[in-house]
């Protein structure tokens, strides 16, 4: 296996720094890639975080996996990239400095924007080498995603990987245009997206579930002998979802928690005027589970308040 013109032989564990660009100060920005190859042949699995720079739970998940040596494969190869979007990580931002989203820039262009160049490098030097992948994400600013895996559930291999991961929720999620998952699928690569917690904050439950689910996937693929944790919960398959939106501007107070089961038309919170001129009830638009919750109490009309995953 050759990455960035560096050969990694069976049985080797190497850290490779890939020069992506420079800061205006001429300080180089490198993406660090840790490759662990077994002597025994097997699948190649990519574990990556920080595609959105402020989504740090995935970075911590990979840090713990590497720290505990869980990436040292008993067979096959594990490629870990803890931080893809180095710029966003430095600037506490989802995006690169020009405001572009790396995960909407695939398959990329070697002469394009910074986001497009990062995408191009991954599609040229990393994705063609892998069989499977797990891409770690969180909810956006002020939004918590209850631990969940997203994939195309009508693909039997994706379904097997998702069942092995065994997150609290598994969502059937169509490909988003110009996303990593869509671009990789065109090359026949199977990638799960794991969502857990919110950006710029550690969520211990989401981090633990991310680590444990990853080890269960590697176990399923016959790549590790590490002990796995059997979840105490059942994994719920979500075929569709519905957003509850603010009908009026004001301050929202939730009456339910992330991960909680709700019924259609159940009272889930209130939007109130700061001056106590009104208080409007917010009811669930469907029966299901709270898989996403906006933690910012200040709402404008039309803002997304709550994401309900519908279980059929």
KAGI-V958499 format. One record per residue. RES is the residue in one letter. SS is DSSP state (~ for helix, > for strand, _ for the rest). PHI is phi in degrees with one decimal (999 if undefined). PSI is psi in whole degrees, 0 to 359 (999 if undefined). Layout:
RES | SS | PHI | PSI
RES | SS | PHI | PSI
This chain:
X | _ | 999 | 134
X | > | -124.5 | 124
X | > | -128.2 | 127
X | _ | 54.8 | 39
X | _ | 66.8 | 17
X | > | -112.8 | 128
X | > | -87.0 | 134
X | _ | -116.5 | 115
X | _ | -87.4 | 160
X | _ | -54.7 | 135
X | _ | 89.9 | 355
X | _ | -96.0 | 153
X | > | -129.3 | 112
X | > | -128.9 | 146
X | > | -104.7 | 125
X | > | -119.1 | 128
X | > | -102.4 | 123
X | > | -107.5 | 120
X | > | -74.1 | 121
X | > | -101.3 | 314
X | > | -168.1 | 189
X | > | -129.7 | 150
X | _ | -71.8 | 163
X | _ | -56.5 | 338
X | _ | -79.9 | 0
X | _ | 79.4 | 6
X | _ | -70.6 | 125
X | > | -71.9 | 146
X | > | -115.0 | 118
X | > | -116.3 | 143
X | > | -94.9 | 125
X | > | -92.8 | 130
X | > | -122.8 | 128
X | > | -111.4 | 118
X | > | -112.9 | 126
X | > | -122.8 | 112
X | > | -109.0 | 136
X | _ | -86.9 | 161
X | _ | -68.7 | 332
X | _ | -91.3 | 137
X | _ | -66.4 | 158
X | _ | 172.8 | 188
X | _ | -65.8 | 162
X | > | -110.9 | 121
X | > | -119.0 | 132
X | > | -101.2 | 127
X | > | -116.2 | 121
X | > | -139.8 | 144
X | _ | -133.7 | 173
X | _ | 68.0 | 24
X | _ | -61.9 | 322
X | _ | -101.4 | 121
X | _ | -61.9 | 333
X | _ | -91.9 | 2
X | _ | -92.5 | 84
X | ~ | -87.2 | 349
X | ~ | -60.6 | 320
X | ~ | -64.3 | 324
X | ~ | -62.4 | 317
X | ~ | -69.7 | 324
X | ~ | -57.8 | 312
X | ~ | -69.6 | 325
X | ~ | -59.7 | 317
X | ~ | -68.6 | 320
X | ~ | -60.5 | 316
X | ~ | -69.8 | 317
X | ~ | -58.6 | 321
X | _ | -87.8 | 1
X | _ | 70.3 | 20
X | _ | -75.5 | 349
X | _ | -85.8 | 354
X | _ | -80.4 | 99
X | _ | -71.9 | 140
X | _ | -76.9 | 333
X | _ | -150.2 | 154
X | _ | 75.2 | 203
X | > | -138.2 | 138
X | > | -116.7 | 125
X | > | -108.2 | 120
X | > | -110.3 | 127
X | > | -125.6 | 94
X | _ | -63.6 | 324
X | _ | -134.7 | 109
X | _ | -81.4 | 307
X | _ | -89.3 | 82
X | ~ | -61.3 | 320
X | ~ | -60.9 | 311
X | ~ | -61.9 | 323
X | ~ | -63.4 | 318
X | ~ | -68.1 | 320
X | _ | -96.0 | 11
X | _ | 57.4 | 41
X | _ | -128.5 | 148
X | _ | -67.0 | 331
X | _ | -108.8 | 175
X | _ | -85.5 | 170
X | _ | -56.6 | 333
X | _ | -85.7 | 7
X | _ | 87.4 | 5
X | _ | -89.8 | 152
X | _ | -97.3 | 119
X | ~ | -59.5 | 324
X | ~ | -81.0 | 11
X | ~ | -127.3 | 26
X | _ | -124.6 | 8
X | _ | -84.4 | 149
X | _ | -82.2 | 2
X | _ | 91.6 | 175
X | _ | -151.8 | 126
X | _ | -65.3 | 340
X | _ | -110.8 | 13
X | _ | -90.4 | 203
X | _ | -65.2 | 170
X | ~ | -58.7 | 315
X | ~ | -59.3 | 318
X | ~ | -66.7 | 326
X | ~ | -70.4 | 322
X | ~ | -63.0 | 314
X | ~ | -60.6 | 318
X | ~ | -61.3 | 317
X | ~ | -60.5 | 314
X | ~ | -61.0 | 317
X | ~ | -71.8 | 336
X | ~ | -87.2 | 317
X | ~ | -109.9 | 342
X | ~ | -115.2 | 302
X | ~ | -58.2 | 320
X | ~ | -61.1 | 340
X | ~ | -88.5 | 345
X | _ | -97.7 | 164
X | _ | -106.3 | 319
X | > | -137.2 | 165
X | > | -156.7 | 157
X | > | -128.0 | 122
X | > | -108.2 | 116
X | > | -93.2 | 129
X | > | -136.3 | 175
X | > | -133.6 | 178
X | > | -66.9 | 167
X | _ | -76.1 | 193
X | _ | -55.9 | 124
X | _ | 67.5 | 9
X | > | -116.9 | 127
X | > | -95.5 | 130
X | > | -102.0 | 123
X | > | -65.0 | 141
X | > | -46.6 | 125
X | > | -155.3 | 150
X | > | -108.2 | 139
X | > | -120.2 | 133
X | > | -165.9 | 175
X | _ | -83.5 | 100
X | _ | -71.7 | 346
X | _ | -82.3 | 2
X | _ | -97.8 | 118
X | ~ | -57.2 | 322
X | ~ | -70.0 | 317
X | ~ | -57.1 | 317
X | ~ | -62.9 | 319
X | ~ | -63.1 | 316
X | ~ | -63.9 | 318
X | ~ | -64.2 | 319
X | ~ | -65.1 | 324
X | ~ | -67.7 | 318
X | ~ | -60.8 | 316
X | _ | 58.3 | 54
X | _ | -73.3 | 162
X | _ | -53.7 | 325
X | > | -134.1 | 143
X | > | -124.4 | 119
X | > | -104.0 | 132
X | > | -72.7 | 118
X | _ | -130.9 | 109
X | _ | -60.1 | 158
X | _ | -67.0 | 139
X | _ | -92.1 | 138
X | _ | -55.5 | 135
X | _ | 64.0 | 22
X | _ | -88.4 | 162
X | ~ | -58.0 | 315
X | ~ | -61.6 | 319
X | ~ | -67.0 | 314
X | ~ | -63.3 | 319
X | ~ | -67.4 | 323
X | ~ | -63.2 | 327
X | _ | -65.8 | 341
X | _ | -98.3 | 7
X | _ | 81.7 | 17
X | _ | -94.0 | 140
X | > | -103.0 | 115
X | > | -125.1 | 128
X | > | -92.1 | 144
X | > | -106.7 | 124
X | > | -104.8 | 128
X | > | -115.6 | 133
X | > | -163.0 | 126
X | > | 82.6 | 199
X | > | -126.6 | 166
X | _ | -69.0 | 151
X | _ | 65.4 | 14
X | _ | -142.3 | 140
X | _ | -77.5 | 139
X | _ | -125.3 | 105
X | ~ | -61.1 | 319
X | ~ | -62.9 | 314
X | ~ | -64.4 | 322
X | ~ | -66.1 | 313
X | ~ | -60.3 | 316
X | ~ | -64.6 | 325
X | ~ | -65.4 | 316
X | ~ | -64.3 | 309
X | ~ | -62.7 | 318
X | ~ | -63.4 | 321
X | ~ | -63.1 | 317
X | ~ | -65.0 | 324
X | ~ | -64.2 | 322
X | ~ | -65.8 | 314
X | ~ | -62.1 | 324
X | ~ | -65.0 | 316
X | ~ | -58.9 | 324
X | _ | -85.1 | 0
X | _ | 73.2 | 28
X | _ | -105.2 | 356
X | _ | -148.7 | 151
X | _ | -108.2 | 9
X | _ | -62.7 | 147
X | _ | -69.2 | 140
X | _ | -109.4 | 152
X | _ | -95.1 | 126
X | _ | -83.0 | 120
X | _ | -64.7 | 149
X | _ | -86.5 | 355
X | _ | -111.9 | 162
X | _ | -88.7 | 146
X | _ | -87.7 | 124
X | > | -94.2 | 130
X | > | -86.6 | 127
X | > | -110.0 | 116
X | _ | -91.6 | 336
X | > | -151.7 | 166
X | > | -146.3 | 165
X | > | -143.3 | 137
X | > | -96.7 | 136
X | > | -93.3 | 129
X | > | -119.4 | 152
X | _ | -68.5 | 126
X | _ | -82.7 | 348
X | _ | -154.3 | 154
X | _ | -78.6 | 146
X | > | 163.8 | 205
X | > | -112.1 | 129
X | > | -100.4 | 135
X | > | -123.8 | 121
X | > | -83.8 | 145
X | _ | -106.0 | 1
X | _ | -130.2 | 165
X | _ | -112.1 | 161
X | _ | -60.1 | 134
X | _ | 91.7 | 350
X | _ | -77.6 | 147
X | > | -81.0 | 138
X | > | -133.8 | 158
X | _ | -107.4 | 157
X | _ | -60.9 | 135
X | _ | 71.9 | 8
X | _ | -70.6 | 141
X | > | -69.9 | 120
X | > | -115.3 | 355
X | > | 167.3 | 186
X | > | -137.6 | 147
X | > | -110.7 | 120
X | > | -119.4 | 150
X | _ | -74.6 | 137
X | _ | -58.1 | 336
X | _ | -99.4 | 12
X | _ | 64.7 | 29
X | _ | -80.3 | 336
X | _ | -157.0 | 163
X | > | -147.8 | 111
X | > | -105.6 | 133
X | > | -74.5 | 144
X | > | -116.0 | 124
X | > | -117.6 | 151
X | _ | -68.3 | 138
X | _ | -84.5 | 352
X | _ | -159.1 | 164
X | _ | -88.9 | 134
X | > | 166.7 | 216
X | > | -126.4 | 148
X | > | -78.3 | 103
X | > | -100.4 | 350
X | > | -151.1 | 139
X | > | -141.6 | 130
X | > | -80.0 | 119
X | _ | -88.5 | 352
X | _ | -83.6 | 117
X | _ | -71.2 | 342
X | > | -85.7 | 116
X | > | -117.9 | 140
X | _ | -104.3 | 155
X | _ | -54.0 | 127
X | _ | 94.1 | 349
X | _ | -64.7 | 146
X | > | -73.3 | 124
X | > | -99.4 | 314
X | > | -151.2 | 140
X | > | -107.8 | 119
X | > | -105.0 | 121
X | > | -88.7 | 125
X | > | -92.4 | 122
X | _ | -100.0 | 123
X | _ | -109.2 | 999
